[in-house]
Amino acid sequence: MENLLDAWGEFLVGKRKKSDVQAFKENLLENIRALHDDLVAYRYRHGIYYHFTITDPKPRDIHKATVRDRLLHHAIHRKLYPFFDRVFIADSFSCREEKGTHRAMDRFRDFVRSVSRNDTRTCWVLKLDIRKFFASIDHDVLLSILYSRVSDLSTMWMFERIVSSFTGTRPGKGLPLGNLTSQLFANVYMNELDQFVKHRLRAKRYIRYADDFVLLHEDREVLIHQLHQIEIFLWEALRLRLHPKKIELRTVASGVDFLGWIHFSDHRVLRKATRDRMFRRLTEKSTKQVFSSYSGLLRHGNAQTLSDELINVYWMFADEG
């Protein structure tokens, strides 16, 4: 009960005015007690999902669970995240505390300097992406990985209820993008690849953010060999495929597109699609919050000219409003 109550406080952030949240709050203690009792008695069943689509920048299907189920997701995450985070590699940066895209980009820059010996040697980068990642996660494989880490059967019973509550394009496949637990389960799933790359392939310079990952090396042939080994491992161990159109092997000198920026040996510039989306959104919603968010983004690269343009667009449309 204490964990559920604490989870409710975290869950409420930014959601207080939502009608479904307000409805749940009207009988808060009764609702939390009923959820707790169903869990203790093994009566809990996950509810249905509400489906909608967002554009970020490409269309994404979001499946939103009920307030009751999302509360349980938060309660599970706050207890299990510290447990799993200890086993993740240092260079996994997605959905982790004190990580994120900016730290991943800084780590990439450090790796480039190391491989290129401060830009005196060629640095090759192999960039890979999982094809339809969330939709392709295999339930049986995921639960098997979780069983190997979690010995408590009651916890695993909860995991099974949550994982099996969603069916993607095929039975037994897929996690919903709207679940907080999906972020944790995705990292647990991809941690298998991380461990393989670091300990079996012995890749020293490897970075993963969600289903995007890069390997850096001075020898192009080494990266080609690692690519083949990764393809085999992904299918045999995780039932995943690489996106065939997103396999890139290039030098840093030619520019590497990673996490919204084009990276070179001594600087990085914002990707054109990211820049266009930024200005389009600012013209549609020229608020201080949106402006501050993009200003913060541009501070992480070589973008003084863009920053000046951003200020001009913001003031022009803010004045109109």
C-alpha positions, 0 to 999 in steps of 0.5 A, a space after each residue: 500500500 505504501 508503495 502504491 501511495 508513493 507511486 500515486 504522488 509521482 504519477 500525478 505530476 502533470 496529470 491532475 487536470 485529466 478527467 480519468 485521473 480526477 475520476 480515480 482520485 474521487 475514491 482514491 483510497 478505495 481504488 488503491 485498496 482494491 488494486 492492492 487486494 487484487 494483487 495480493 489475491 492474484 485476481 489482478 487483470 490488466 485493463 484495455 488500452 486507448 489507442 491514438 497516434 502522434 507525430 514525433 516526427 513520424 507517426 507513432 501508435 500510442 496505447 494508453 492504459 487505464 489510470 489503475 494500470 498506469 498506477 501499477 506501472 509506476 509502482 513497479 518501475 520505482 521499485 524495479 528500476 534501481 534493481 535493473 539499472 545496476 546491471 545495465 552497461 554505462 553506455 546505455 543512455 535511454 530512459 535512465 537517470 542521469 543519462 539522456 541524449 546530451 550525455 550520449 552525444 558527449 560520449 560519442 565525441 569522447 569516443 571519436 577523439 579516442 579512436 581518431 587520436 585527436 583527429 590524426 587517424 580515420 575513425 569509422 562509425 557503424 550505425 544501426 537501428 532495430 526494425 520495428 523495435 517495440 512491435 517486435 519484442 517477443 513476449 516469451 523471450 522477454 519473460 525468459 530474460 526477466 525470469 533469469 533476473 527475478 526469482 520472486 514468483 509474485 513479481 513475475 506473475 505481475 510481469 506476465 499480466 502486464 506483458 501479455 496485456 498487449 498484442 501488437 501486429 502478431 500474437 505474442 509480440 510487441 510492447 505498448 509505447 504508452 506504458 512506463 514499464 515498456 521503457 524498463 522492459 525494453 532496456 532489459 531486453 536490449 541489455 542482452 545485446 549490450 552485454 553481447 557487444 561488450 563482453 563477447 565482441 569486446 567492443 570498447 566503443 559502443 553506445 546505445 540509445 533505445 534501438 539506435 546504436 553505434 560502434 566506433 573503430 579505426 578498422 573498417 573490417 572489424 566493424 563489418 565483422 561485428 555487424 554480421 555477428 550482431 545480426 546473428 545474435 539479434 535474431 537467434 537470441 532476441 528475434 529482432 532484425 536490423 532495419 536494412 535501410 538504416 545500416 550505415 558505415 562511414 567515417 566521422 569526417 563525412 558526418 554521422 547522423 546520430 540522435 538528431 545531430 550530424 557529428 564531425 570530428 571537431 563539431 556537430 550541427 543540427 540535422 535538417 529535419 530536426 531544424 525544420 521541425 523546430 522552426 515549424 513548431 515554434 511558429 505554431 506555438 511560440 511560447 516561452 516554454 517551447 523557445 527555452 526548450 529549443 534554446 537549450 537544445 542548440 547549446 549542445 552543438 555548433 548552432 550560433 546562427 540557428 540560435 539567432 534565427 530562433 530568437 527572431 522567429 520567437 519574438 516575431 510570432 510572440 508579438 503577433 500573439 
